[in-house]
Amino acid sequence: MRKLHIIILLFTLCTTVSAQQNKAEQFYLEAMRQLQLDNPTAAFQMFQHSLQLDPNLAASKFHLSDMYQFMRNDSVATDLLRKAVDEVPSNFWYQQSLVDIYARQGKTNEAIEVLERMSKQFPTNGEVLLMLEGLYKQKQDYPNVVKILDRLETKEGKSEALSMEKYRIFVQMDDKDNAFKEIQSLVDEYPNDLRYQVLMADLHLNNSEPDKAIKIYDRVKAQDSTNVYLMASLLNYYTETKQDSLYQTYIEKVSVNPRLDQETRVRFLTTLVMQNLNENKDSTQLLGIFKKVLAMPQTDTQLTDLCIRYMISKNMPADEVRPVLNQMLAIDPEAEMARMQLVSYAVEASDTASIKRLCKSAVDYGTNDPVFYYYLGIAYFQTDSAQQAIDTFRKGLDHVTAETDINLITNFYALIGDSYHDLGNMRKAYEAYDSCLLYRPDDALVLNNYAYYLSLEGKRLDQAAEMSLRSLKKEPDNYTYLDTYAWILFQQKKYDEAKTYIDSALNVMGANIEERDANIIEHAGDIYYKNGYVDRAVDFWQVSADLGNSTALIQKKLKKRKYYAY
């Protein structure tokens, strides 16, 4: 009877454990379903509950580890993965994940230990050996790198790639004998591939055997004088043997070698540029090389871009840089760096036609850079196309972002205001100025123009005076701003005060004919007249006329010796 009770008890316990395991697996499956439904929180809870039911469920530990990694809790993630691997040591993916987390934590030795175990468990899996090779390289444990490469060679057979890798490792180890052996094996196996003969010569050169090196270089040169590998190695040879003239000759030969692929050519010329700039060398030879290289067909803008940046670093004049910029645009009409540089040159030269042409092309290509709209609008403004200027400035405002310079935005509004003034639409001009002052309340030029235009209309004179004073506070010695405030005072019939400010404007302006402004001098005459100085007023009006002020009103004032309102 006692045996029967024990059997029944064991059966009951087994049944209970089995039921719990089944429930654990059900929660695990539901967790996986929640993951597929993109419900990670629910999945996380299901995985945890499945482990409560069955603490040995490795699959749940594996997925929970992944989730803890996402939450940046690497210690818990690592512990879960270790337990999953211990419980199912034959699972490749569990172990690979453990390697990944060790590697990310910088625990190279632990990762290598797992990989070495995996390499025995999964001897046909070359990926494991490649991971091992990478980690041993990271540790600079070159003897073990060679051992891994030997194992790969045993598994996959001898190959060019493996031999080259072994050669590079032997060079790193300064193991010249084995390096020579590897290259010799490649020379023997691929006698028509001149790369390996060049590498053999390079080894001799690095081994302080230049005579042996040049014999091989000359032999290769006799077979293929434009071989890219040979030419690059000869550059090094001429440097080592201090043959500067031959080195300079070969720089050009390498640069224009038609067999050189574009990426290699770019890297080579970039190195030359950096050396030239770092050593502050003369630019003549390098610019000559660029000229020849850029005369070759170009498939992209990498070399034109490099040449332009070099020329600008060397402060080359615009006339020399401009042809390369135009070549870059011919290759890629949307190359905004080149276009912007050309625009800057045109702005410096006040070349409105070029500014308009360059910026119009950028706008037609759908540029998102508001600067092109800005300069195009200015070009229209300067050629009396005010409405086109307004339309262009408004399109430019559509392209401003949070990163756009606030000064550019305010300049857009200021110029829109000036353009509306030219069209005689003062209501819209004032709206644009108001928008500008919202962004930059202390913009002296806008404050002055806004105040002056109000004074000409005789409107909101108190506001005009307040704005004019703000502009003077920013630039107290600006004779244009002094004239504006004087004219506002004149409109307010404050003639004594107006005379004080117009005298200041005249003093700042001085006697220099180039600085003398006919309108300001006419204002001086008007103000002096109202202050009772008729003769002085007539003298001012005459000077204004002599400076080119030929309006009917000034002539009437001179003829009648009397002030007449505008």
Helices and strands as residue ranges (DSSP letters): H 2-36, H 40-53, H 58-70, H 74-87, H 92-104, H 108-121, H 126-138, H 142-156, H 160-172, H 176-189, H 194-206, H 210-223, H 228-240, H 244-255, H 262-278, H 284-294, H 302-313, H 318-331, H 336-348, H 352-364, H 370-382, H 386-397, H 406-423, H 426-439, H 444-457, H 461-474, H 479-491, H 495-509, H 518-530, H 534-546, H 552-560
